[in-house]
Amino acid sequence: MSDFSIPWVVSEGYAGLFSQAVGLAERAGLPHELRVLKPPAPWKWITARFWPDPLAKVAETIQAPFPPLLIGAGGMGGAVLAALRRSSLRVQVQNPRIDPARFDLVVVNHHDEMTGPNVIVTRTALHRVTPQRLAAEAERWRDHFAPYRRPLVAVLLGGSNGRYRLDRSVGAKLAADLAGMAQRDRVGIVVTPSRRTDPAVTELIREALRPHGGWVWDFLGDNPYFGMLALADMIVVTQDSVSMISEAAATPAPVMFAALPGSSRRQGIFLRMMMNEGRIRPFAGRFVQWPVAPLDDTLKAATEMRRRLGI
């Protein structure tokens, strides 16, 4: 049975969206309950802001009584929160693509180019990477990654989307660049694909790194993602994911982004800002280090949320 005093985190079932909203709740010190939105056909194929009566489309998941605070993420979460009565405080993570005045608070990234009296702007995506989590994950995964050569490079793979392409041909070049770095710079390389990564790309990288003692996660056993972030001396991230670049930038390691064919105005704004901050650089197939400090606006956003909402 639900405790209706505990805030809900509301979104469709994408890990990246929940990670942002949960990260905000955790950094605010708030317990939370996840509510995964699963609209039936045909509504699951229609952009949520165009739904008539959004609450009816997700009634199995969202129905009264509502807790005092709800945190939504993404377009579907935003449409559902906007349809609620004002008896609950409503915080939206990411641009909802509807009138921000329908929320008590909206938390967006700098590259969303959105401002307003109830808008909090962060440089990076919200996330769950904290110094405490990194310390715990480093201890947990230290023995697992001990056999690999140091310095250790962690590689975070995304995948093709509507803006960027990571297919076999692009993956082959990245695999060659990583193998070349392993050979020239004598570094260890550990790789985690995401669920979006083409398996053919993952296999190309695995085969390229095999002669150099590299390691690629096979989705078996516990997810090594946080352990890799915690133990890496440098991190390479494919440029398609603002979230993964943001998480990597919250560590003490230098971060390099692997360019992909494609274009995105918002992504371009984000990458230029991060480069201007000195936090990331383009990956050119070499191990590079420079002075960096963790860049993380999640705690700032959580603190400001509590202040503005009086919670």
C-alpha positions as CSV (number, residue, x, y, z in Angstrom):
1,M,0.0,0.0,0.0
2,S,1.3,3.5,-0.9
3,D,2.2,6.1,1.7
4,F,0.5,9.1,0.2
5,S,2.8,11.5,2.2
6,I,5.8,10.3,0.1
7,P,6.5,12.2,-3.1
8,W,5.9,10.4,-6.4
9,V,8.4,10.4,-9.3
10,V,6.3,10.2,-12.5
11,S,7.5,9.4,-16.0
12,E,7.4,6.9,-18.8
13,G,9.7,4.0,-18.4
14,Y,13.0,5.4,-19.6
15,A,15.9,5.0,-17.3
16,G,17.4,8.3,-18.3
17,L,14.3,10.2,-17.3
18,F,13.9,8.5,-14.0
19,S,17.5,9.0,-13.2
20,Q,17.1,12.8,-13.5
21,A,14.0,13.0,-11.4
22,V,15.2,10.5,-8.8
23,G,18.6,12.4,-8.7
24,L,16.7,15.6,-7.9
25,A,14.7,13.9,-5.1
26,E,17.7,12.2,-3.6
27,R,19.8,15.3,-3.5
28,A,16.9,17.1,-1.8
29,G,16.8,14.4,0.8
30,L,13.3,13.3,-0.1
31,P,12.0,9.7,0.0
32,H,10.1,8.9,-3.2
33,E,8.0,6.3,-5.0
34,L,8.4,5.6,-8.7
35,R,5.3,5.7,-10.9
36,V,5.9,4.4,-14.4
37,L,3.4,5.7,-16.9
38,K,2.1,3.0,-19.3
39,P,-0.6,4.4,-21.5
40,P,-2.5,1.9,-23.7
41,A,-2.6,2.0,-27.5
42,P,-3.1,4.2,-29.4
43,W,-2.1,6.8,-26.8
44,K,1.4,5.4,-26.2
45,W,2.2,6.4,-29.8
46,I,0.8,9.9,-29.6
47,T,2.8,12.8,-28.0
48,A,1.3,13.2,-24.5
49,R,0.8,17.0,-24.7
50,F,-1.9,16.3,-27.3
51,W,-3.8,13.8,-25.2
52,P,-7.4,14.8,-24.2
53,D,-7.8,14.0,-20.4
54,P,-4.2,12.8,-19.7
55,L,-5.1,11.3,-16.3
56,A,-7.6,8.9,-17.9
57,K,-4.8,7.5,-20.1
58,V,-2.7,6.5,-17.2
59,A,-5.4,5.8,-14.6
60,E,-3.8,2.4,-13.6
61,T,-0.7,4.3,-12.4
62,I,-1.9,7.7,-11.4
63,Q,-5.0,8.3,-9.4
64,A,-6.1,10.0,-6.2
65,P,-5.3,10.4,-3.5
66,F,-2.2,12.3,-4.6
67,P,0.9,13.0,-2.4
68,P,1.8,16.6,-1.5
69,L,4.6,16.6,-4.1
70,L,5.0,15.1,-7.5
71,I,8.1,15.2,-9.6
72,G,7.6,14.5,-13.3
73,A,10.2,14.0,-16.0
74,G,9.9,14.2,-19.8
75,G,7.0,15.1,-22.0
76,M,4.6,12.4,-20.7
77,G,5.3,13.1,-17.1
78,G,4.8,16.8,-17.8
79,A,1.4,16.3,-19.5
80,V,0.2,14.2,-16.6
81,L,1.4,16.6,-13.9
82,A,-0.1,19.6,-15.7
83,A,-3.5,17.9,-15.6
84,L,-3.6,17.5,-11.8
85,R,-5.4,19.8,-9.5
86,R,-3.3,22.3,-7.6
87,S,-3.7,20.6,-4.3
88,S,-0.3,19.0,-4.9
89,L,3.0,20.7,-5.7
90,R,4.2,19.8,-9.1
91,V,7.9,19.9,-10.2
92,Q,8.7,19.2,-13.9
93,V,12.2,18.0,-14.9
94,Q,13.0,18.9,-18.6
95,N,11.2,21.2,-20.9
96,P,7.5,20.1,-20.8
97,R,6.8,21.7,-24.2
98,I,3.7,23.2,-22.6
99,D,3.1,26.4,-20.6
100,P,5.5,26.3,-17.7
101,A,3.0,28.3,-15.6
102,R,1.0,25.0,-15.2
103,F,3.8,23.8,-12.8
104,D,5.0,25.1,-9.5
105,L,8.6,24.6,-10.7
106,V,10.3,23.6,-13.9
107,V,14.0,22.4,-13.9
108,V,15.6,22.7,-17.3
109,N,19.1,22.6,-18.8
110,H,21.0,25.7,-20.1
111,H,20.6,24.4,-23.7
112,D,16.8,24.4,-23.4
113,E,17.0,28.2,-23.6
114,M,14.1,28.6,-21.3
115,T,13.7,31.0,-18.5
116,G,10.8,32.2,-16.2
117,P,9.9,33.1,-12.6
118,N,9.3,29.4,-11.8
119,V,12.2,28.0,-13.8
120,I,15.5,26.7,-12.5
121,V,18.3,26.4,-15.1
122,T,21.2,24.0,-14.7
123,R,24.3,23.6,-16.9
124,T,24.1,19.8,-17.0
125,A,21.4,17.2,-16.8
126,L,20.3,16.1,-13.3
127,H,21.7,12.7,-12.2
128,R,22.5,10.4,-9.3
129,V,26.3,10.8,-9.3
130,T,27.5,12.0,-5.9
131,P,30.8,11.9,-4.1
132,Q,29.4,9.5,-1.7
133,R,28.1,7.1,-4.4
134,L,31.4,7.3,-6.2
135,A,33.4,6.4,-3.1
136,A,31.1,3.5,-2.4
137,E,31.2,2.2,-6.0
138,A,35.0,2.6,-6.2
139,E,35.3,0.3,-3.1
140,R,32.8,-2.1,-4.5
141,W,34.4,-2.4,-8.0
142,R,38.1,-1.9,-7.1
143,D,39.0,-5.6,-7.2
144,H,37.0,-6.2,-10.4
145,F,38.9,-3.6,-12.3
146,A,42.3,-4.1,-10.6
147,P,43.6,-6.5,-13.4
148,Y,43.4,-3.8,-16.0
149,R,46.2,-1.5,-16.9
150,R,46.4,2.0,-15.4
151,P,45.7,4.7,-16.3
152,L,42.2,3.4,-16.8
153,V,39.9,4.8,-19.5
154,A,36.1,4.2,-19.1
155,V,34.1,4.3,-22.3
156,L,30.4,5.0,-22.2
157,L,28.5,4.1,-25.4
158,G,25.2,5.5,-26.4
159,G,23.5,4.7,-29.7
160,S,21.8,6.1,-32.8
161,N,18.9,8.4,-32.3
162,G,17.0,11.0,-34.3
163,R,20.0,13.3,-34.3
164,Y,23.2,11.2,-34.3
165,R,24.3,8.0,-35.8
166,L,26.4,5.2,-34.2
167,D,26.2,2.3,-36.7
168,R,28.8,-0.2,-37.9
169,S,30.8,2.2,-39.9
170,V,31.0,4.8,-37.1
171,G,31.6,2.1,-34.6
172,A,34.5,0.7,-36.6
173,K,36.2,4.1,-36.5
174,L,35.6,4.4,-32.8
175,A,36.9,0.9,-32.2
176,A,40.1,1.7,-34.1
177,D,40.6,4.9,-32.2
178,L,40.2,3.1,-28.9
179,A,42.5,0.3,-29.9
180,G,45.1,2.8,-31.1
181,M,45.0,4.7,-27.8
182,A,45.4,1.4,-25.9
183,Q,48.5,0.6,-28.0
184,R,50.1,4.1,-28.1
185,D,49.4,5.3,-24.7
186,R,49.5,2.0,-22.8
187,V,46.2,2.5,-21.1
188,G,43.6,0.1,-19.8
189,I,40.1,0.4,-21.4
190,V,36.8,-0.8,-20.0
191,V,33.6,-0.2,-21.9
192,T,29.9,-0.2,-21.1
193,P,27.3,-0.2,-23.9
194,S,23.8,1.0,-23.3
195,R,20.6,-0.6,-24.2
196,R,20.6,1.7,-27.3
197,T,24.0,0.5,-28.5
198,D,23.8,-1.6,-31.7
199,P,25.2,-5.0,-30.8
200,A,27.3,-5.0,-33.9
201,V,29.0,-1.9,-32.7
202,T,29.6,-3.4,-29.3
203,E,31.1,-6.5,-30.9
204,L,33.4,-4.4,-33.2
205,I,34.8,-2.6,-30.1
206,R,35.1,-5.9,-28.1
207,E,37.2,-7.5,-30.9
208,A,39.3,-4.4,-31.4
209,L,40.2,-4.2,-27.7
210,R,40.7,-7.9,-27.2
211,P,44.4,-7.9,-28.2
212,H,45.0,-5.0,-25.8
213,G,43.4,-6.5,-22.7
214,G,40.3,-4.4,-22.9
215,W,37.0,-5.3,-21.3
216,V,33.4,-4.8,-22.5
217,W,30.4,-5.4,-20.3
218,D,28.1,-8.1,-21.6
219,F,25.0,-7.1,-19.6
220,L,25.5,-10.0,-17.3
221,G,25.7,-9.5,-13.6
222,D,25.6,-6.2,-11.8
223,N,25.9,-3.0,-13.9
224,P,29.4,-1.6,-13.6
225,Y,28.5,1.9,-14.7
226,F,29.0,3.8,-11.4
227,G,32.1,1.7,-10.7
228,M,33.6,2.7,-14.0
229,L,32.9,6.4,-13.4
230,A,34.4,6.1,-9.9
231,L,37.7,4.4,-10.9
232,A,38.4,6.0,-14.3
233,D,41.4,8.2,-14.9
234,M,39.7,9.5,-18.1
235,I,36.2,9.0,-19.5
236,V,35.2,8.8,-23.2
237,V,31.5,9.3,-23.9
238,T,29.7,9.2,-27.3
239,Q,28.2,12.7,-28.0
240,D,24.6,11.5,-28.4
241,S,23.9,11.5,-24.6
242,V,23.7,14.7,-22.6
243,S,22.9,12.6,-19.5
244,M,26.0,10.4,-19.8
245,I,28.3,13.4,-20.4
246,S,26.7,15.1,-17.4
247,E,27.2,12.1,-15.2
248,A,30.8,11.7,-16.3
249,A,31.5,15.4,-15.7
250,A,30.4,15.0,-12.1
251,T,33.5,12.9,-11.4
252,P,37.0,14.1,-10.9
253,A,38.2,12.6,-14.2
254,P,38.8,14.5,-17.5
255,V,35.9,13.8,-20.0
256,M,36.2,13.5,-23.8
257,F,33.3,13.2,-26.2
258,A,33.5,10.9,-29.2
259,A,32.0,12.9,-32.1
260,L,29.2,11.2,-34.2
261,P,27.7,12.0,-37.6
262,G,24.6,14.1,-37.2
263,S,23.5,17.5,-35.8
264,S,21.5,18.9,-32.9
265,R,21.3,22.6,-32.1
266,R,20.6,22.0,-28.4
267,Q,23.4,19.4,-28.2
268,G,25.7,21.9,-29.8
269,I,24.9,24.5,-27.2
270,F,25.5,22.0,-24.5
271,L,28.9,20.8,-25.8
272,R,30.1,24.3,-26.4
273,M,29.2,25.4,-22.9
274,M,30.9,22.3,-21.4
275,M,34.1,23.0,-23.5
276,N,34.1,26.6,-22.5
277,E,33.9,25.5,-18.8
278,G,37.0,23.4,-19.6
279,R,35.2,20.3,-18.5
280,I,35.2,18.3,-21.7
281,R,37.2,18.0,-24.9
282,P,36.8,16.2,-28.2
283,F,38.2,12.7,-28.3
284,A,41.0,12.3,-30.9
285,G,42.2,8.8,-30.1
286,R,44.7,9.7,-27.4
287,F,44.8,9.6,-23.6
288,V,44.9,13.2,-22.4
289,Q,44.7,14.7,-18.9
290,W,44.2,18.3,-17.8
291,P,43.2,19.9,-14.5
292,V,39.5,19.5,-13.9
293,A,37.0,19.6,-11.0
294,P,33.6,17.9,-10.8
295,L,30.8,19.9,-12.4
296,D,27.4,19.1,-10.9
297,D,24.4,21.4,-10.6
298,T,22.0,18.7,-9.2
299,L,22.6,19.7,-5.6
300,K,22.1,23.3,-6.4
301,A,18.8,22.6,-8.2
302,A,17.6,20.4,-5.3
303,T,18.5,23.1,-2.7
304,E,16.8,25.8,-4.8
305,M,13.7,23.6,-5.2
306,R,13.4,23.1,-1.4
307,R,13.8,26.9,-0.9
308,R,11.2,27.9,-3.4
309,L,8.6,25.4,-2.4
310,G,9.2,25.7,1.3
311,I,9.8,21.9,1.8
